[in-house]
Amino acid sequence: MLNVSAKPNAFPLDPGHCALVVIDMQRDFIEPGGFGAALGNDVSRLAPVVPKVAALLALAREQRLTVVHTRESHLPDLSDCPPLKRNKLPAGRRIGDDGPMGRILVRGEPGNRILDAVAPEPGEWQVDKPGKGMFHATGLDQCLRDAGITQLIFAGVTTEVCVQTSMREACDRGYDCLVIEDATESYFPEFKAATLAMIVAQGGIVGRCASLDALRRAFQQGANA
């Protein structure tokens, strides 16, 4: 068992039963022309998190953690996209509409691809999710349980939407959760700060929060023990 310095208290990391979950590091959210931009966001605000997530992935692979990548995406016929979700935006910017990177937020389209810098490697899990949370209509919970996973480390975008939703759902399912604060990002800095504060409030009601350096130190200390 490793001891990760975290807020509000230390995270007891068991590498053999822990998975890293990288949420939605896809072009549709991080590059111009995708769903994030269609919502009116300044997508350039997410660019700085990419090298942090890449470094976290490298660490997880070095430590042989299970790695899970998610994509928010919909079937080409949009049968898994509720009308309310699609109709929030005007025609031309809706999910399924044609954009600069193909049909917006549709599986298999160029914009739905995970960024090359943080792309999955062979053997890593890839989960296409039609909702904000990673458990809705994916079967992921059973897969994690079958693999003996009891702890989840979270990274990705955006902090207050898909990352937080997935983490809260994981907490409700009994997973011990840790979010890496510098490997997650939001279009709105104040939303990220508020989300991290909510996660660790009341003794870590949702989970714990740590830096990438703190996680790296824990692995180093474990190797030297």
For each residue, the residues with C-beta under 8 A, 3 or more apart:
1: 12 13 14
2: 12 13 14 15 218 219 221 222
3: 10 11 12 13 218 221
4: 10 11 12 13 178 208 210 214 215 218
5: 10 210 214 217 218
6: 9 10 11 178 208 209 210 214
7: 200 204 208 209 210
8: 200 201 203 204 208
9: 6 203 204 208
10: 3 4 5 6
11: 3 4 6 176 178 208 210
12: 1 2 3 4 176
13: 1 2 3 4 18 151 178 215 218
14: 1 2 17 18 150 151
15: 2 18 63 64 65 219 222
16: 148
17: 14 148 149 150 151
18: 13 14 15 65 66 149 150 151 152 153
19: 65 66 67 68 144 147 149 151 152 153
20: 56 57 60 65 66 67 68 152 153 155
21: 68 70 134 152 153 154 155 156 166
22: 25 53 56 57 67 68 69 70 118 155 156
23: 70 134 154 155 156 157 162 163 166 184
24: 29 70 71 72 156 157 158 162
25: 22 29 30 50 53 69 114 115 118 156 157
26: 29 30 34 71 72 73 111 112 113 114 115
27: 30 31 34 101 110 111 112 113 114 115
28: 31 34 35 36 72 101 104 105 111 112
29: 24 25 26 34 35 36 43 46 72 157 158
30: 25 26 27 34 36 43 46 47 50 115 157
31: 27 28 34 37 43 101 111 115
32: 37 43 100
33: 37 99 100 101 111
34: 26 27 28 29 30 31 37 38 43 99 101 104 105 111
35: 28 29 38 39 72 95 104 105 111
36: 28 29 30 39 41 43 46 187
37: 31 32 33 34 40 41 43
38: 34 35 89 93 94 99 104
39: 35 36 89
40: 37
41: 36 37 45 187
42: 45 187
43: 29 30 31 32 34 36 37 46 47 187
44: 47
45: 41 42 48 185 186 187 189
46: 29 30 36 43 49 50 157 158 185 186 187
47: 30 43 44 50
48: 45 51 52 185
49: 46 52 53 157 182 183 184 185
50: 25 30 46 47 53 54 115 117 118
51: 48 54 55 117
52: 48 49 55 56 155 180 182 183 212
53: 22 25 49 50 56 57 117 118 155 156 183
54: 50 51 57 58 117 118
55: 51 52 58 59 183 212
56: 20 22 52 53 59 60 155 180 183 212 215
57: 20 22 53 54 60 61 67 118
58: 54 55 61 62
59: 55 56 62 63 212 215 216 219
60: 20 56 57 63 65 67 153
61: 57 58 64 65 67 121
62: 58 59 219
63: 15 59 60 219
64: 15 61
65: 15 18 19 20 60 61 153
66: 18 19 20 125 147 149
67: 19 20 22 57 60 61 120 121 124 125
68: 19 20 21 22 124 125 126 127 134 140 144
69: 22 25 114 118 120 124 125 126 127
70: 21 22 23 24 126 127 128 129 134 156 162 166
71: 24 26 107 112 114 126 127 128 129
72: 24 26 28 29 35 105 129 130 131 132 162
73: 26 105 106 107 112 128 129 130
74: 78 80 81 95 96 105 106 107 130
75: 78 79 80 81 106 107 130
76: 103 106 107 108
77:
78: 74 75 81 86 95 96 106
79: 75
80: 74 75 130 137
81: 74 75 78 85 86 95 96 130
82: 85 86
83: 86 87
84: 87 88
85: 81 82 88 95
86: 78 81 82 83 89 94 95 96
87: 83 84 94
88: 84 85 94
89: 38 39 86 93 94 95
90: 93 94
91: 94 97
92: 97
93: 38 89 90 97 99 104
94: 38 86 87 88 89 90 91 97 104
95: 35 74 78 81 85 86 89 104 105 106
96: 74 78 81 86 103 104 105 106
97: 91 92 93 94 103 104
98: 102 103 104
99: 33 34 38 93 102 103 104 111
100: 32 33 111
101: 27 28 31 33 34 109 110 111
102: 98 99 106 109 110 111 112
103: 76 96 97 98 99 106 109 111
104: 28 34 35 38 93 94 95 96 97 98 99 109 111
105: 28 34 35 72 73 74 95 96 111 112
106: 73 74 75 76 78 95 96 102 103 109 112
107: 71 73 74 75 76 112 128
108: 76 112
109: 101 102 103 104 106 112 113
110: 27 101 102 113
111: 26 27 28 31 33 34 35 99 100 101 102 103 104 105
112: 26 27 28 71 73 102 105 106 107 108 109
113: 26 27 109 110
114: 25 26 27 69 71 118 119 120
115: 25 26 27 30 31 50 118 119
116: 119
117: 50 51 53 54
118: 22 25 50 53 54 57 69 114 115
119: 114 115 116
120: 67 69 114 124 125 126
121: 61 67 124
122:
123:
124: 67 68 69 120 121
125: 66 67 68 69 120 143
126: 68 69 70 71 120
127: 68 69 70 71 134 138 140
128: 70 71 73 107 138
129: 70 71 72 73 132 133 134 136 137 138
130: 72 73 74 75 80 81 136 137
131: 72 136 137 165
132: 72 129 136 161 162 165 166
133: 129 136 162 165 166 168 169
134: 21 23 68 70 127 129 138 140 162 166 169 170
135: 138 140 141 166 169 170 173
136: 129 130 131 132 133 169
137: 80 129 130 131
138: 127 128 129 134 135
139: 142 143
140: 68 127 134 135 143 144
141: 135 144 145 173
142: 139 145 146
143: 125 139 140 146 147
144: 19 68 140 141 147 149 152 175
145: 141 142 148 149
146: 142 143
147: 19 66 143 144
148: 16 17 145
149: 17 18 19 66 144 145 152 175
150: 14 17 18 174 175 176
151: 13 14 17 18 19 175 176 177 178
152: 18 19 20 21 144 149 167 170 175 176 177 178
153: 18 19 20 21 60 65 177 178 179 180 215
154: 21 23 163 166 167 177 178 179 180 184 207
155: 20 21 22 23 52 53 56 163 179 180 183 184
156: 21 22 23 24 25 53 70 162 163 183 184
157: 23 24 25 29 30 46 49 162 163 184 185 186
158: 24 29 46 161 162 163 184 185 186 187 191 192
159: 163 164 179 184 185 186 191 192 195 196
160: 163 164 186 188 191 192 194 195
161: 132 158 164 165
162: 23 24 70 72 132 133 134 156 157 158 165 166
163: 23 154 155 156 157 158 159 160 166 167 179 184 195
164: 159 160 161 167 168 195 198 199 206
165: 131 132 133 161 162 168 169
166: 21 23 70 132 133 134 135 154 162 163 169 170
167: 152 154 163 164 170 171 177 179 199 206 207
168: 133 164 165 171 172 206
169: 133 134 135 136 165 166 172 173
170: 134 135 152 166 167 173 175 177 207
171: 167 168 174 175 177 205 206 207
172: 168 169
173: 135 141 169 170
174: 150 171
175: 144 149 150 151 152 170 171
176: 11 12 150 151 152 207
177: 151 152 153 154 167 170 171 206 207 208
178: 4 6 11 13 151 152 153 154 207 208 209 210 215
179: 153 154 155 159 163 167 184 196 199 207 208 209 210
180: 52 56 153 154 155 183 184 210 211 212 215
181: 184 196 209 210 211
182: 49 52 211 212
183: 49 52 53 55 56 155 156 180 212
184: 23 49 154 155 156 157 158 159 163 179 180 181 192
185: 45 46 48 49 157 158 159 192
186: 45 46 157 158 159 160 189 191 192 195
187: 36 41 42 43 45 46 158 191
188: 160 191 192
189: 45 186 192 193
190: 193 194
191: 158 159 160 186 187 188 194 195
192: 158 159 160 184 185 186 188 189 195 196
193: 189 190 196 197
194: 160 190 191 197 198
195: 159 160 163 164 186 191 192 198 199
196: 159 179 181 192 193 199 200 209
197: 193 194 200 201
198: 164 194 195 201 205 206
199: 164 167 179 195 196 204 205 206 207 208 209
200: 7 8 196 197 204 206 207 208 209
201: 8 197 198 204 205
202: 205
203: 8 9
204: 7 8 9 199 200 201 207 208
205: 171 198 199 201 202
206: 164 167 168 171 177 198 199 200
207: 154 167 170 171 176 177 178 179 199 200 204
208: 4 6 7 8 9 11 177 178 179 199 200 204
209: 6 7 178 179 181 196 199 200
210: 4 5 6 7 11 178 179 180 181 214 215
211: 180 181 182 214 215
212: 52 55 56 59 180 182 183 215 216
213: 216 217
214: 4 5 6 210 211 217 218
215: 4 13 56 59 153 178 180 210 211 212 218 219
216: 59 212 213 219 220
217: 5 213 214 220 221
218: 2 3 4 5 13 214 215 221 222
219: 2 15 59 62 63 215 216 222 223
220: 216 217 223 224
221: 2 3 217 218 224 225
222: 2 15 218 219 225
223: 219 220
224: 220 221
225: 221 222
